[in-house]
Amino acid sequence: MTLSLVSGLKLDADQAQRLLKALSDPLRRQVLEQLSSGERCVCDLTESMALSQSRLSFHLKVMKDAGLLGDRQKGRWVYYRIQPESLNALQGWLHELTRSCETAASSCCE
């Protein structure tokens, strides 16, 4: 099922599933909260979240693969940022799903 969004973006059920899975982990939600104030270096995230780099890297990869995060490399450091269009697309998908649920059943059984 693909739902069209107001912004013109489309999100299919598989994409929505990847985004929801990425958001389902409490640690990944903490990463999003850390990034909500803007781009951060992975070294800053490791320190502020008191995580090993390997553990954080796993979660960052899941989020990046889902499309929640973007990154850029500067020297030996990687900087991560939230991809707001992915969150907007998921929000739109959920909104359209909610609107679909409000449709009354047809009267074929009467």
C-alpha positions in Angstrom: 0.0 0.0 0.0 1.5 3.3 -1.1 -0.1 6.5 0.3 0.4 9.9 -1.4 1.3 12.7 0.9 0.5 16.4 0.9 4.2 17.1 0.3 4.2 15.0 -2.8 6.4 12.3 -1.3 5.2 8.7 -1.3 5.9 6.2 1.4 5.1 2.6 0.9 4.4 0.0 3.6 8.0 -1.3 3.5 9.5 2.1 3.9 7.1 2.9 6.8 8.0 -0.4 8.4 11.8 0.4 8.3 11.1 3.9 9.8 8.9 2.5 12.5 11.4 -0.2 13.3 14.2 2.3 13.5 12.1 4.4 15.9 11.1 1.4 18.1 14.3 1.2 20.0 14.7 3.5 23.0 18.4 4.1 22.3 17.6 5.2 18.8 15.0 7.6 20.0 17.6 9.0 22.4 19.9 9.5 19.4 17.1 11.4 17.6 16.6 13.6 20.7 20.4 14.3 20.7 20.2 15.3 17.0 17.1 17.4 17.4 19.2 20.4 18.1 21.3 19.9 15.0 24.1 18.0 13.4 26.5 16.2 15.8 29.8 14.4 15.5 29.7 10.7 16.3 32.4 11.4 18.9 30.0 13.8 20.7 27.2 11.3 20.5 29.4 8.6 21.9 30.4 10.8 24.8 27.0 12.3 25.6 25.2 9.0 25.5 28.0 7.0 27.3 28.1 4.3 24.7 30.8 2.4 23.0 31.4 3.5 19.4 30.6 0.1 18.0 27.2 0.0 19.8 26.4 3.5 18.7 27.5 2.8 15.1 25.2 -0.2 14.9 22.2 2.0 15.8 23.3 4.9 13.6 23.5 2.4 10.7 20.0 1.2 11.3 18.7 4.7 11.4 20.6 5.8 8.3 19.5 2.7 6.3 15.9 3.5 7.3 16.4 7.1 5.9 16.1 8.8 9.3 19.6 10.1 9.3 22.0 11.7 6.9 25.7 12.0 7.4 28.8 13.7 6.1 32.5 13.0 6.7 34.9 15.7 7.6 38.4 14.4 8.0 38.2 11.3 10.2 35.0 12.3 11.8 31.4 11.6 10.7 28.6 14.1 11.4 25.0 12.9 11.6 21.8 14.9 11.2 18.1 14.1 11.1 16.5 13.8 7.7 13.3 15.8 8.4 11.7 14.7 5.1 11.6 11.1 6.4 9.9 12.1 9.6 7.5 14.2 7.6 6.8 11.4 5.2 6.1 9.0 8.1 3.8 11.6 9.7 2.0 12.0 6.4 1.7 8.2 6.0 0.2 7.8 9.4 -2.2 10.7 8.8 -3.4 9.1 5.5 -3.7 5.8 7.3 -5.8 7.4 10.0 -8.0 9.1 7.4 -8.5 5.8 5.6 -9.7 4.3 8.9 -12.4 6.8 9.2 -14.2 5.7 6.0 -17.5 4.0 6.7 -18.0 0.4 5.6 -20.0 -0.1 2.4 -23.5 -1.5 3.0 -23.0 -4.7 1.0 -24.1 -6.9 3.9 -27.5 -5.4 4.5 
